[in-house]
């Protein structure tokens, strides 16, 4: 058993005290090596956590990013803006790593061109959107709340309609931002049967069914 | 007559009776007059002689000379007060009293209907779209908004705080009726008074 012998040999080397290298060297070396490794890891992690990285792929640049540019989260009067990871990657470290591990599937998708044309992207938009909605529903719209805190909303600065809905829907923790604010930064997919506004699922898809059924397309 | 005598464009048959020198004088005067008119007109345009003193008139570019780029007026802001506006006439589509900037009305989704649909207006307290919007063109009621009414912004629009570019003399029908009644009353009153006063 060659592999077994080799493994045993490695274990022997690792489990015994060093013969040639000093404890100081090993400790300090380990320390410095650790810093280098950790620093490199974090740098790489942060590099993938920028908008430049996201839009370096045409799938994001031509579809989702192009749509974002027309919204208030990209351009507004005070110039404060959200970049891709502000909304799509958790800020807290553990959750961020978890999301980054999930993203390995997105790398897979990129390599095999799952949404490398506009048509493919549109075909998958609902599925992709549903992932994000589910994530934001699960974490109580954490990425929204990183900036938008309910407690600091000034009702006098909101229009009446918004005050009515926000003060009721958000106070009871019954609803969360994404229940109403789907499509806030991107265009919406086919919304048939998707709960929207006040979080309440519709009995039927409002308005749109009839449009599809009765329109010229069916003739 | 020689070639010279054929008039300005070589067409003037009647000019043959006149002396060549006389004709030449008129030709020069005509060209000079044309030139002067052109120069005067050009000056007028370049100097931007205002047709009216209205800063907005005569056109969108106002009184700015043609060779200068005037400062564009500020973009008007969409009114977002959520207070229903009146209607100028009975069949006027109501205007939208709130911003709709990012509301999608596409094949995928109609944002307006999330609040204004019959099944939503109780919850949202938004006015329900009128019953006619649920009718097809044979006047059958549908369960949902009729496809021909699907694109809300074809008729319903937001209002901005922009000042009107042109004036208008529109009068509400009730104002007209009242005016008519008032003038009739006036006339009637005069007649009555005329009858009552002793001769």
Interface residues (C-beta under 8 A of the other chain):
Chain A: X71 X72 X159 X160 X161 X164 X183 X184 X187 X188 X189 X190 X191 X196 X197 X198 X200 X202 X203 X204 X206 X207 X208 X209 X210 X211 X212 X214 X215
Chain B: X80 X81 X82 X98 X102 X104 X106 X107 X108 X109 X110 X113 X114 X115 X117 X119 X120 X123 X124 X125 X126 X136 X142 X143 X144 X145 X146 X147 X150
